[in-house]
């Protein structure tokens, strides 16, 4: 049976709240890339950890609506339900605050990410917070805006900003460097401050392995061809030498 849906010009039920406005493609791609990089690292290192985006992080059982929803998070160990978890409620068994939380600044969240966000993350127990502002949308007060801020928990409960400026910055939690790539529009993780040794996504790692295997195969092929050419040359020389030694018939 054919189903026909009426198409009115508008409907009050479709009004979107400010909080539900979608992010830009740039914002989504920055987040997606970071999640892929962290997920690949978890797999490579065999860790009991989980990386994702926009999970509800709550820490006060008496105020379950109070919390923060990080754009990107790395939690270790992973919660009991793994990727099926909708929230991290720190009063629940097996739920832990993320080791790293990342906020990507947008026009709608700039003031919160710069001012209110660090205090929320300090209260949540997150060990390290990165605030990435690729378009410098943050407020100018206090010397900003900055491409990257890194906040770190020290001495138990103190939350200290240890970096504010251009990327790169060292992440003590990951033992690696946070660097900006693609003309400052992407945030990556690397083994060096210059970003020459980027942590790969799963697809990038697979491509590197394939290229390395192809390079080895190509080198082996060149060596085999060179050996075959050398054998052919020696055979030709031997044939010529035998021809010169052969007695001539009168």
LOMAR-558343 format. One record per residue (C-alpha): x, y, z; residue in three letters; chain. Coordinates in pm, 1 decimal. Layout:
+----------+----------+----------+-----+---+
!       xx !       yy !       zz !   r ! c !
+----------+----------+----------+-----+---+
!        X !        Y !        Z ! ALA ! A !
...
+----------+----------+----------+-----+---+
//
This chain:
+----------+----------+----------+-----+---+
!       xx !       yy !       zz !   r ! c !
+----------+----------+----------+-----+---+
!      0.0 !      0.0 !      0.0 ! UNK ! A !
!    136.3 !    338.1 !    -99.3 ! UNK ! A !
!    200.7 !    577.6 !    188.7 ! UNK ! A !
!    172.4 !    949.9 !    124.3 ! UNK ! A !
!    309.9 !   1196.6 !    377.6 ! UNK ! A !
!    164.6 !   1550.3 !    375.0 ! UNK ! A !
!    432.9 !   1818.5 !    351.2 ! UNK ! A !
!    333.4 !   2134.1 !    538.9 ! UNK ! A !
!    544.4 !   2449.3 !    503.7 ! UNK ! A !
!    625.1 !   2447.3 !    874.1 ! UNK ! A !
!    526.9 !   2293.5 !   1204.8 ! UNK ! A !
!    585.5 !   2420.8 !   1557.4 ! UNK ! A !
!    708.0 !   2075.2 !   1655.2 ! UNK ! A !
!   1009.4 !   2123.3 !   1429.6 ! UNK ! A !
!   1150.3 !   2423.9 !   1615.7 ! UNK ! A !
!   1507.4 !   2346.2 !   1722.2 ! UNK ! A !
!   1647.6 !   2461.4 !   2051.3 ! UNK ! A !
!   1983.4 !   2639.4 !   2046.2 ! UNK ! A !
!   2144.3 !   2344.0 !   2223.2 ! UNK ! A !
!   2044.0 !   2107.0 !   1942.2 ! UNK ! A !
!   2188.2 !   2305.0 !   1650.3 ! UNK ! A !
!   2419.6 !   2083.2 !   1441.8 ! UNK ! A !
!   2790.6 !   2153.0 !   1432.0 ! UNK ! A !
!   2979.7 !   2250.3 !   1117.3 ! UNK ! A !
!   3140.9 !   1988.7 !    890.8 ! UNK ! A !
!   3482.7 !   2117.6 !   1006.8 ! UNK ! A !
!   3391.2 !   2056.0 !   1370.9 ! UNK ! A !
!   3262.2 !   1706.5 !   1292.4 ! UNK ! A !
!   3569.6 !   1610.2 !   1090.4 ! UNK ! A !
!   3810.9 !   1726.1 !   1360.6 ! UNK ! A !
!   3622.7 !   1516.2 !   1615.7 ! UNK ! A !
!   3591.1 !   1214.6 !   1385.8 ! UNK ! A !
!   3962.7 !   1210.6 !   1306.8 ! UNK ! A !
!   4062.3 !   1228.9 !   1673.2 ! UNK ! A !
!   3830.0 !    942.8 !   1764.4 ! UNK ! A !
!   3975.4 !    729.1 !   1484.5 ! UNK ! A !
!   4333.6 !    805.7 !   1589.0 ! UNK ! A !
!   4267.1 !    725.1 !   1954.9 ! UNK ! A !
!   4068.6 !    410.8 !   1870.7 ! UNK ! A !
!   4351.1 !    282.8 !   1649.5 ! UNK ! A !
!   4602.4 !    348.1 !   1930.0 ! UNK ! A !
!   4384.7 !    152.4 !   2173.6 ! UNK ! A !
!   4373.7 !   -142.3 !   1932.1 ! UNK ! A !
!   4747.9 !   -132.4 !   1858.4 ! UNK ! A !
!   4841.8 !   -120.4 !   2224.7 ! UNK ! A !
!   4582.0 !   -377.5 !   2334.1 ! UNK ! A !
!   4444.8 !   -149.8 !   2603.9 ! UNK ! A !
!   4120.1 !   -187.3 !   2795.3 ! UNK ! A !
!   4007.8 !    160.6 !   2695.9 ! UNK ! A !
!   3746.9 !    337.4 !   2485.1 ! UNK ! A !
!   3745.5 !    652.7 !   2275.1 ! UNK ! A !
!   3437.0 !    826.6 !   2144.8 ! UNK ! A !
!   3247.6 !   1152.8 !   2122.3 ! UNK ! A !
!   2967.9 !   1333.0 !   2303.7 ! UNK ! A !
!   2914.4 !   1095.2 !   2592.5 ! UNK ! A !
!   2733.6 !   1234.9 !   2896.4 ! UNK ! A !
!   2982.7 !   1269.9 !   3182.4 ! UNK ! A !
!   2812.1 !   1301.4 !   3523.0 ! UNK ! A !
!   2977.2 !   1298.6 !   3866.4 ! UNK ! A !
!   2722.7 !   1419.3 !   4124.3 ! UNK ! A !
!   2462.4 !   1154.6 !   4204.6 ! UNK ! A !
!   2243.3 !   1412.7 !   4380.2 ! UNK ! A !
!   2247.6 !   1630.5 !   4063.7 ! UNK ! A !
!   2241.7 !   1387.9 !   3770.2 ! UNK ! A !
!   2166.1 !   1665.6 !   3522.5 ! UNK ! A !
!   2487.1 !   1849.1 !   3608.6 ! UNK ! A !
!   2782.9 !   1754.0 !   3395.5 ! UNK ! A !
!   2956.6 !   1796.8 !   3063.9 ! UNK ! A !
!   2948.5 !   1621.2 !   2726.2 ! UNK ! A !
!   3303.7 !   1615.0 !   2584.7 ! UNK ! A !
!   3345.0 !   1637.9 !   2209.0 ! UNK ! A !
!   3605.9 !   1361.0 !   2234.4 ! UNK ! A !
!   3701.7 !   1144.0 !   2530.1 ! UNK ! A !
!   3945.3 !    866.7 !   2616.6 ! UNK ! A !
!   3841.9 !    657.4 !   2916.6 ! UNK ! A !
!   4050.4 !    376.7 !   3066.6 ! UNK ! A !
!   3942.2 !    121.7 !   3167.5 ! UNK ! A !
!   3640.7 !    106.9 !   2940.1 ! UNK ! A !
!   3298.4 !    111.5 !   3111.8 ! UNK ! A !
!   3112.9 !   -219.9 !   3160.2 ! UNK ! A !
!   2888.2 !   -187.9 !   2852.5 ! UNK ! A !
!   3163.3 !    -50.5 !   2632.0 ! UNK ! A !
!   3037.0 !    141.3 !   2331.2 ! UNK ! A !
!   2676.1 !     71.1 !   2435.2 ! UNK ! A !
!   2714.4 !    312.7 !   2728.0 ! UNK ! A !
!   2524.5 !    639.0 !   2685.9 ! UNK ! A !
!   2685.1 !    807.1 !   2984.6 ! UNK ! A !
!   2966.9 !    789.6 !   3235.7 ! UNK ! A !
!   2807.8 !    823.1 !   3578.6 ! UNK ! A !
!   3099.5 !    821.2 !   3817.2 ! UNK ! A !
!   2897.7 !    689.6 !   4111.2 ! UNK ! A !
!   2830.6 !    367.1 !   3917.5 ! UNK ! A !
!   3060.2 !     69.1 !   3948.4 ! UNK ! A !
!   3306.7 !     44.3 !   3659.9 ! UNK ! A !
!   3254.4 !    405.9 !   3549.0 ! UNK ! A !
!   3560.6 !    629.5 !   3552.8 ! UNK ! A !
!   3641.4 !    984.3 !   3452.7 ! UNK ! A !
!   3820.8 !   1009.3 !   3117.5 ! UNK ! A !
!   4196.5 !   1028.9 !   3109.5 ! UNK ! A !
!   4166.4 !   1284.9 !   2828.6 ! UNK ! A !
!   3875.4 !   1504.6 !   2720.4 ! UNK ! A !
!   3884.8 !   1728.2 !   2412.5 ! UNK ! A !
!   3667.7 !   2026.2 !   2328.0 ! UNK ! A !
!   3664.5 !   2172.0 !   1976.8 ! UNK ! A !
!   3559.9 !   2536.0 !   1992.9 ! UNK ! A !
!   3266.1 !   2651.0 !   1781.0 ! UNK ! A !
!   3095.1 !   2988.2 !   1757.8 ! UNK ! A !
!   2818.0 !   2863.8 !   1987.0 ! UNK ! A !
!   3046.1 !   2712.8 !   2252.8 ! UNK ! A !
!   3346.2 !   2947.6 !   2251.1 ! UNK ! A !
!   3276.5 !   3129.6 !   2577.1 ! UNK ! A !
!   3183.7 !   2808.6 !   2759.5 ! UNK ! A !
!   3486.7 !   2619.9 !   2629.9 ! UNK ! A !
!   3722.9 !   2896.5 !   2741.6 ! UNK ! A !
!   3568.0 !   2997.7 !   3074.4 ! UNK ! A !
!   3322.7 !   2747.6 !   3220.1 ! UNK ! A !
!   3453.0 !   2430.0 !   3060.9 ! UNK ! A !
!   3782.5 !   2393.7 !   3250.6 ! UNK ! A !
!   3603.7 !   2432.2 !   3586.2 ! UNK ! A !
!   3352.3 !   2162.9 !   3490.6 ! UNK ! A !
!   3625.9 !   1926.5 !   3384.2 ! UNK ! A !
!   3817.8 !   1999.2 !   3701.4 ! UNK ! A !
!   3511.7 !   1897.3 !   3903.0 ! UNK ! A !
!   3457.9 !   1585.9 !   3690.2 ! UNK ! A !
!   3792.7 !   1423.8 !   3766.0 ! UNK ! A !
!   3918.0 !   1430.9 !   3405.2 ! UNK ! A !
!   4296.3 !   1412.9 !   3412.7 ! UNK ! A !
!   4370.1 !   1621.0 !   3102.5 ! UNK ! A !
!   4164.1 !   1862.6 !   2891.8 ! UNK ! A !
!   4253.9 !   1987.2 !   2544.9 ! UNK ! A !
!   4068.7 !   2287.4 !   2403.0 ! UNK ! A !
!   4125.8 !   2321.9 !   2027.4 ! UNK ! A !
!   4022.7 !   2646.8 !   1859.5 ! UNK ! A !
!   4121.0 !   2617.6 !   1490.7 ! UNK ! A !
!   3932.7 !   2932.1 !   1381.1 ! UNK ! A !
!   4028.5 !   3138.6 !   1689.2 ! UNK ! A !
!   3666.2 !   3190.8 !   1788.1 ! UNK ! A !
!   3738.0 !   3223.0 !   2158.3 ! UNK ! A !
!   3729.1 !   3547.5 !   2357.3 ! UNK ! A !
!   4025.9 !   3784.9 !   2348.3 ! UNK ! A !
!   4036.2 !   3842.9 !   2723.0 ! UNK ! A !
!   4336.6 !   3703.3 !   2903.9 ! UNK ! A !
!   4547.7 !   3698.5 !   2590.0 ! UNK ! A !
!   4334.9 !   3464.1 !   2381.4 ! UNK ! A !
!   4218.3 !   3327.2 !   2156.8 ! UNK ! A !
!   4463.6 !   3038.8 !   2130.2 ! UNK ! A !
!   4486.5 !   2749.6 !   1888.8 ! UNK ! A !
!   4533.4 !   2505.0 !   2173.0 ! UNK ! A !
!   4501.4 !   2497.7 !   2549.6 ! UNK ! A !
!   4601.0 !   2201.3 !   2763.8 ! UNK ! A !
!   4475.5 !   2171.0 !   3120.1 ! UNK ! A !
!   4620.2 !   1907.1 !   3352.5 ! UNK ! A !
!   4530.7 !   1771.4 !   3693.7 ! UNK ! A !
!   4814.5 !   1806.5 !   3941.1 ! UNK ! A !
!   4843.6 !   1721.1 !   4309.3 ! UNK ! A !
!   4511.6 !   1542.6 !   4315.6 ! UNK ! A !
!   4249.1 !   1811.3 !   4259.7 ! UNK ! A !
!   4429.0 !   2115.4 !   4119.9 ! UNK ! A !
!   4355.8 !   2178.4 !   3752.2 ! UNK ! A !
!   4629.5 !   2383.3 !   3588.9 ! UNK ! A !
!   4660.4 !   2521.0 !   3237.1 ! UNK ! A !
!   5003.4 !   2407.2 !   3120.8 ! UNK ! A !
!   4982.4 !   2528.8 !   2760.9 ! UNK ! A !
!   4807.7 !   2815.7 !   2581.8 ! UNK ! A !
!   4925.0 !   2901.5 !   2232.8 ! UNK ! A !
!   4996.1 !   2736.0 !   1905.3 ! UNK ! A !
!   5008.7 !   2358.6 !   1884.9 ! UNK ! A !
!   5218.4 !   2160.7 !   1963.2 ! UNK ! A !
!   5195.0 !   2066.6 !   2330.6 ! UNK ! A !
!   5297.5 !   1760.7 !   2525.8 ! UNK ! A !
!   5028.8 !   1531.6 !   2666.6 ! UNK ! A !
!   5152.2 !   1365.1 !   2980.9 ! UNK ! A !
!   4857.1 !   1126.5 !   2975.9 ! UNK ! A !
!   4946.7 !    990.2 !   2633.7 ! UNK ! A !
!   5321.5 !   1041.6 !   2646.2 ! UNK ! A !
!   5292.2 !   1206.9 !   2306.4 ! UNK ! A !
!   5258.2 !   1545.8 !   2137.8 ! UNK ! A !
!   4938.3 !   1722.2 !   2035.9 ! UNK ! A !
!   4997.2 !   1895.0 !   1702.1 ! UNK ! A !
!   4792.8 !   2090.8 !   1449.8 ! UNK ! A !
!   4803.6 !   1973.6 !   1087.6 ! UNK ! A !
!   4634.2 !   2060.1 !    757.8 ! UNK ! A !
!   4711.1 !   2431.9 !    794.1 ! UNK ! A !
!   4585.0 !   2426.9 !   1151.3 ! UNK ! A !
!   4244.0 !   2275.7 !   1074.8 ! UNK ! A !
!   4306.7 !   1930.4 !   1223.0 ! UNK ! A !
!   4436.7 !   1815.1 !   1560.0 ! UNK ! A !
!   4661.5 !   1508.2 !   1560.0 ! UNK ! A !
!   4877.7 !   1312.7 !   1803.0 ! UNK ! A !
!   5243.3 !   1245.6 !   1727.1 ! UNK ! A !
!   5555.4 !   1096.0 !   1878.5 ! UNK ! A !
!   5744.6 !   1419.7 !   1808.9 ! UNK ! A !
!   5676.8 !   1790.5 !   1848.3 ! UNK ! A !
!   5716.8 !   1855.8 !   1476.0 ! UNK ! A !
!   5443.3 !   1607.4 !   1387.9 ! UNK ! A !
!   5662.5 !   1399.2 !   1159.4 ! UNK ! A !
!   5559.2 !   1075.5 !   1332.7 ! UNK ! A !
!   5180.9 !   1102.4 !   1348.9 ! UNK ! A !
!   4974.3 !    836.2 !   1519.2 ! UNK ! A !
!   4782.1 !    673.4 !   1234.4 ! UNK ! A !
!   4417.9 !    586.7 !   1203.6 ! UNK ! A !
!   4339.4 !    221.0 !   1131.8 ! UNK ! A !
!   4306.1 !    298.8 !    759.0 ! UNK ! A !
!   4634.8 !    490.3 !    756.2 ! UNK ! A !
!   4814.1 !    208.0 !    938.2 ! UNK ! A !
!   4675.9 !    -45.3 !    690.6 ! UNK ! A !
!   4783.4 !    171.9 !    398.7 ! UNK ! A !
!   5133.1 !    214.6 !    544.5 ! UNK ! A !
!   5166.1 !   -160.6 !    594.9 ! UNK ! A !
!   5049.5 !   -224.9 !    239.4 ! UNK ! A !
!   5293.0 !     33.0 !     98.2 ! UNK ! A !
!   5576.8 !   -114.6 !    303.6 ! UNK ! A !
!   5494.5 !   -464.9 !    179.1 ! UNK ! A !
!   5478.8 !   -337.0 !   -178.4 ! UNK ! A !
!   5815.6 !   -164.7 !   -134.5 ! UNK ! A !
!   5971.6 !   -488.1 !     -6.1 ! UNK ! A !
!   5819.4 !   -685.8 !   -293.2 ! UNK ! A !
!   5944.3 !   -427.1 !   -543.5 ! UNK ! A !
!   6295.6 !   -440.9 !   -400.4 ! UNK ! A !
!   6293.5 !   -820.7 !   -409.6 ! UNK ! A !
!   6175.3 !   -808.4 !   -771.8 ! UNK ! A !
!   6453.0 !   -566.6 !   -867.6 ! UNK ! A !
!   6710.6 !   -787.8 !   -692.8 ! UNK ! A !
!   6579.3 !  -1098.7 !   -871.4 ! UNK ! A !
!   6584.7 !   -925.4 !  -1209.7 ! UNK ! A !
!   6937.7 !   -801.3 !  -1146.4 ! UNK ! A !
!   7046.8 !  -1154.2 !  -1049.9 ! UNK ! A !
!   6885.5 !  -1300.0 !  -1361.6 ! UNK ! A !
!   7060.7 !  -1041.1 !  -1578.9 ! UNK ! A !
!   7393.9 !  -1123.1 !  -1414.6 ! UNK ! A !
!   7342.5 !  -1496.4 !  -1474.1 ! UNK ! A !
!   7256.6 !  -1425.6 !  -1838.5 ! UNK ! A !
!   7570.4 !  -1211.1 !  -1876.2 ! UNK ! A !
!   7792.3 !  -1479.3 !  -1724.4 ! UNK ! A !
!   7639.0 !  -1744.8 !  -1946.9 ! UNK ! A !
!   7704.2 !  -1527.6 !  -2253.4 ! UNK ! A !
!   8067.3 !  -1475.0 !  -2148.5 ! UNK ! A !
!   8110.1 !  -1847.8 !  -2090.0 ! UNK ! A !
!   7965.6 !  -1925.1 !  -2431.4 ! UNK ! A !
!   8205.2 !  -1678.5 !  -2594.9 ! UNK ! A !
!   8501.3 !  -1825.0 !  -2407.1 ! UNK ! A !
!   8412.5 !  -2178.2 !  -2516.8 ! UNK ! A !
!   8376.2 !  -2063.2 !  -2876.2 ! UNK ! A !
!   8727.4 !  -1915.3 !  -2872.5 ! UNK ! A !
!   8881.0 !  -2235.7 !  -2727.4 ! UNK ! A !
!   8710.1 !  -2466.8 !  -2975.1 ! UNK ! A !
!   8961.3 !  -2607.5 !  -3246.2 ! UNK ! A !
!   8909.5 !  -2473.0 !  -3595.7 ! UNK ! A !
!   8840.6 !  -2720.7 !  -3873.5 ! UNK ! A !
!   9082.5 !  -2708.0 !  -4174.1 ! UNK ! A !
+----------+----------+----------+-----+---+
//
